Amino acid sequence: MEPLALVLVGALTGTLVGFTGVGGGALMTPVLMLGFSIAPLTAIATDLCFAALTKLAALRAFQPAGMVDGQVLRRLALGSLPTAALVVFFLEPEGGHDRPMPWLLPVVGGMVLLAALTLLLAPRWAAAGRSRRLADPARFKGRQGPLTVLAGVAMGAAVALTSVGAGALGSAVLLALYPLRMTPQRLVATDLAHALPLAALTGAAYALGGAVDWALLGWLLLGSLPAAYAASQLNLKTPERWLRPVLASVLVVLGLRLLLSAPSA
């Protein structure tokens, strides 16, 4: 492995995370497998630890501005954290860290592309959600909590299985369920705040099983930590009209790249 290449990959991923809250697992896991020939489970485990620390660096820029939505964060975590713990418990011990996972790239690519398509339709979804929220606020708000917890369950399973889902799918879910509350900056901050403990929990569980490559992780963090913090600072000053197309464009590129790379996995 070339240390300079790993640092550059880390810096690119950190920049995406800082600007959009996504791009960690969706970019890093396939790059490690395809570009650096890392075994799938080792790539997933190392990426989860990488994502937790990189998202922490990005989140520090949002907390002083009070952008994290605590209620939404608690609802997501209620579903995601227990589910992720269960998935890791059943997945990690079976077969060793070097076993093949031929289904990984198409699954990841499909998930990321689905989130991208959702964000591309965000104006229509937001308008429809806003209309329903204003027309029948009691009914709409009554469904928000259970649906957010269920979304957390799905994200927890996806992250523990593939390291992808907390950022890519989380942003789409929050836009759909909270059309009046989630400005782009608030969306990124809340999504990061949820992804951080989710990645930390699953990464720690895999680390206890010996699946994390610590040298690889160190080189990646050398690039990602300063890049994530710098990008998140710029994000606070980025107009809203720029953030939605950036979110969608990043996810479209990542999703298509993963799907096109699947046959060579």
C-alpha positions as CSV (number, residue, x, y, z in Angstrom):
1,M,0.0,0.0,0.0
2,E,1.3,3.5,-0.9
3,P,1.0,5.8,2.1
4,L,0.7,8.9,0.0
5,A,-2.2,7.4,-2.0
6,L,-4.0,6.5,1.3
7,V,-3.5,10.0,2.7
8,L,-5.0,11.5,-0.5
9,V,-7.9,9.1,-0.4
10,G,-8.5,10.0,3.2
11,A,-8.4,13.7,2.4
12,L,-10.9,13.4,-0.5
13,T,-13.3,11.4,1.7
14,G,-12.9,13.8,4.6
15,T,-13.7,16.7,2.3
16,L,-16.9,15.0,1.1
17,V,-17.9,14.2,4.7
18,G,-17.3,17.8,5.8
19,F,-19.3,19.3,3.0
20,T,-22.2,16.9,2.7
21,G,-22.2,14.4,5.7
22,V,-21.9,11.5,3.2
23,G,-19.2,9.8,1.2
24,G,-17.5,8.0,4.0
25,G,-18.5,4.3,3.6
26,A,-19.9,4.9,0.1
27,L,-16.5,5.9,-1.2
28,M,-14.0,4.4,1.2
29,T,-15.1,0.7,1.4
30,P,-15.0,0.0,-2.4
31,V,-11.8,2.0,-2.8
32,L,-10.1,-0.1,-0.2
33,M,-11.3,-3.3,-1.8
34,L,-10.8,-2.4,-5.4
35,G,-7.9,0.0,-5.3
36,F,-5.9,-1.5,-2.4
37,S,-7.0,-5.1,-2.5
38,I,-8.2,-5.1,1.2
39,A,-10.3,-8.0,2.3
40,P,-14.0,-7.0,2.4
41,L,-14.6,-7.4,6.2
42,T,-11.3,-5.6,7.0
43,A,-12.3,-2.8,4.6
44,I,-15.7,-2.5,6.3
45,A,-14.3,-2.6,9.8
46,T,-11.4,-0.1,9.1
47,D,-13.8,2.2,7.3
48,L,-16.2,2.3,10.3
49,C,-13.4,3.4,12.6
50,F,-12.3,5.9,10.0
51,A,-15.8,7.2,9.6
52,A,-16.4,7.7,13.3
53,L,-13.2,9.8,13.7
54,T,-13.7,11.8,10.5
55,K,-17.3,12.6,11.2
56,L,-16.2,13.8,14.7
57,A,-13.9,16.3,13.1
58,A,-16.6,17.5,10.8
59,L,-19.3,17.7,13.5
60,R,-17.3,20.0,15.7
61,A,-17.9,22.8,13.3
62,F,-21.7,22.4,13.5
63,Q,-22.2,22.0,17.3
64,P,-21.4,25.6,18.3
65,A,-24.1,26.8,15.8
66,G,-26.7,24.6,17.4
67,M,-27.6,22.9,14.2
68,V,-28.0,19.3,15.5
69,D,-31.7,18.3,16.0
70,G,-31.6,16.4,19.2
71,Q,-35.1,14.9,19.0
72,V,-34.5,13.5,15.5
73,L,-31.1,12.2,16.6
74,R,-32.6,10.2,19.5
75,R,-35.3,8.7,17.3
76,L,-32.7,7.5,14.7
77,A,-30.4,6.1,17.4
78,L,-33.2,4.2,19.1
79,G,-33.6,2.1,16.0
80,S,-30.0,2.0,14.6
81,L,-27.7,1.3,17.5
82,P,-29.4,-1.9,18.8
83,T,-29.8,-3.2,15.3
84,A,-26.2,-2.6,14.3
85,A,-25.0,-4.3,17.5
86,L,-27.1,-7.4,16.6
87,V,-25.9,-7.5,13.0
88,V,-22.2,-7.3,14.1
89,F,-22.7,-10.0,16.7
90,F,-24.0,-12.5,14.1
91,L,-21.8,-11.5,11.2
92,E,-18.3,-10.9,12.5
93,P,-17.5,-14.3,14.0
94,E,-18.4,-16.4,11.0
95,G,-15.8,-17.4,8.5
96,G,-12.9,-15.1,9.3
97,H,-11.9,-11.7,8.0
98,D,-10.7,-12.8,4.6
99,R,-13.8,-14.5,3.3
100,P,-15.2,-13.3,0.0
101,M,-18.3,-11.0,-0.2
102,P,-19.3,-10.9,-3.9
103,W,-22.6,-9.3,-3.1
104,L,-21.1,-6.3,-1.4
105,L,-20.6,-3.9,-4.3
106,P,-24.0,-4.2,-6.0
107,V,-25.7,-3.9,-2.6
108,V,-23.8,-0.8,-1.7
109,G,-24.2,0.7,-5.2
110,G,-27.9,0.2,-5.1
111,M,-28.3,1.8,-1.7
112,V,-26.2,4.9,-2.6
113,L,-28.0,5.3,-5.9
114,L,-31.4,5.0,-4.2
115,A,-30.4,7.8,-1.8
116,A,-29.1,9.9,-4.7
117,L,-32.4,9.6,-6.6
118,T,-34.3,10.5,-3.5
119,L,-32.2,13.7,-3.1
120,L,-32.7,14.5,-6.8
121,L,-36.4,14.5,-6.1
122,A,-36.0,16.4,-2.9
123,P,-37.9,19.6,-4.1
124,R,-41.0,17.6,-5.0
125,W,-40.7,15.4,-1.8
126,A,-40.3,18.5,0.3
127,A,-43.2,20.2,-1.2
128,A,-45.5,17.2,-0.8
129,G,-44.3,16.7,2.8
130,R,-44.8,20.3,3.6
131,S,-48.3,20.2,2.2
132,R,-49.2,17.2,4.2
133,R,-47.6,18.6,7.3
134,L,-49.6,21.8,7.0
135,A,-52.9,20.1,6.0
136,D,-52.9,17.6,8.9
137,P,-50.1,18.4,11.3
138,A,-51.3,16.1,14.1
139,R,-51.4,13.0,11.8
140,F,-48.1,13.9,10.1
141,K,-46.2,14.5,13.4
142,G,-47.8,11.3,14.9
143,R,-46.1,9.2,12.1
144,Q,-42.7,11.0,12.2
145,G,-41.5,9.2,15.4
146,P,-42.3,5.6,14.4
147,L,-41.1,6.0,10.9
148,T,-37.8,7.6,12.0
149,V,-37.1,4.7,14.4
150,L,-37.8,2.2,11.6
151,A,-35.5,4.2,9.3
152,G,-32.9,3.9,12.0
153,V,-33.3,0.1,12.1
154,A,-32.7,-0.1,8.4
155,M,-29.6,2.2,8.6
156,G,-28.2,0.3,11.5
157,A,-28.4,-3.0,9.6
158,A,-26.9,-1.5,6.4
159,V,-24.0,0.2,8.2
160,A,-23.1,-2.9,10.2
161,L,-23.3,-5.1,7.1
162,T,-21.6,-2.8,4.5
163,S,-20.4,0.4,6.4
164,V,-22.7,2.3,4.1
165,G,-26.1,3.9,4.9
166,A,-25.8,6.3,7.8
167,G,-24.9,9.3,5.7
168,A,-26.2,8.4,2.2
169,L,-29.6,7.1,3.2
170,G,-29.9,9.1,6.4
171,S,-29.9,12.4,4.6
172,A,-32.7,11.2,2.3
173,V,-34.8,10.0,5.2
174,L,-34.5,13.2,7.1
175,L,-35.5,15.3,4.1
176,A,-38.6,13.1,3.5
177,L,-39.7,13.0,7.2
178,Y,-38.9,16.5,8.3
179,P,-39.6,18.8,5.4
180,L,-40.0,21.9,7.6
181,R,-37.1,21.4,10.0
182,M,-34.2,20.2,7.8
183,T,-32.4,23.0,6.2
184,P,-29.3,21.7,4.3
185,Q,-27.0,22.7,7.1
186,R,-29.2,21.2,9.8
187,L,-29.5,18.1,7.7
188,V,-25.8,17.6,7.5
189,A,-25.2,18.3,11.2
190,T,-28.0,15.9,12.4
191,D,-26.9,13.2,9.9
192,L,-23.3,13.5,11.1
193,A,-24.4,13.4,14.8
194,H,-26.3,10.1,14.1
195,A,-23.6,8.5,11.9
196,L,-20.9,9.2,14.5
197,P,-22.1,6.9,17.4
198,L,-23.3,4.3,14.8
199,A,-19.9,4.1,13.2
200,A,-18.2,4.1,16.5
201,L,-20.2,1.3,17.9
202,T,-19.9,-1.0,14.9
203,G,-16.2,-0.1,14.4
204,A,-15.4,-0.9,18.0
205,A,-17.2,-4.2,17.8
206,Y,-15.3,-5.2,14.7
207,A,-12.0,-4.0,16.3
208,L,-12.5,-6.3,19.3
209,G,-12.7,-9.1,16.8
210,G,-9.4,-8.1,15.2
211,A,-10.8,-7.0,11.8
212,V,-9.4,-3.4,11.8
213,D,-6.1,-2.7,10.0
214,W,-4.6,0.0,12.3
215,A,-1.8,1.0,10.0
216,L,-4.2,1.5,7.2
217,L,-6.5,3.5,9.4
218,G,-3.7,5.8,10.5
219,W,-2.7,6.8,7.0
220,L,-6.3,7.5,6.1
221,L,-6.9,9.7,9.1
222,L,-3.8,11.7,8.4
223,G,-5.5,13.0,5.3
224,S,-9.2,13.0,6.4
225,L,-9.2,14.8,9.8
226,P,-7.9,18.2,8.7
227,A,-9.8,18.0,5.4
228,A,-13.1,17.1,7.2
229,Y,-12.8,20.0,9.6
230,A,-11.8,22.5,7.0
231,A,-14.7,21.5,4.7
232,S,-17.3,21.6,7.5
233,Q,-16.2,25.2,8.3
234,L,-16.8,26.2,4.7
235,N,-20.1,24.3,4.7
236,L,-21.4,26.7,7.4
237,K,-20.9,29.6,4.9
238,T,-22.3,27.8,1.8
239,P,-25.7,29.0,0.6
240,E,-28.6,26.5,0.8
241,R,-29.1,26.4,-3.0
242,W,-25.7,24.9,-3.5
243,L,-25.9,22.1,-0.9
244,R,-28.8,20.2,-2.4
245,P,-27.3,19.6,-5.8
246,V,-23.9,18.8,-4.2
247,L,-25.5,16.1,-2.0
248,A,-27.3,14.6,-5.0
249,S,-24.4,14.8,-7.4
250,V,-22.0,13.1,-4.9
251,L,-24.4,10.2,-4.4
252,V,-25.1,9.8,-8.1
253,V,-21.4,9.5,-8.9
254,L,-20.7,7.2,-6.1
255,G,-23.7,4.9,-6.7
256,L,-23.0,4.5,-10.4
257,R,-19.3,3.9,-9.8
258,L,-20.1,1.2,-7.4
259,L,-22.6,-0.5,-9.7
260,L,-20.2,-0.4,-12.6
261,S,-17.4,-1.8,-10.5
262,A,-19.4,-4.7,-9.2
263,P,-18.6,-7.3,-11.9
264,S,-14.8,-7.0,-11.1
265,A,-15.3,-7.4,-7.4
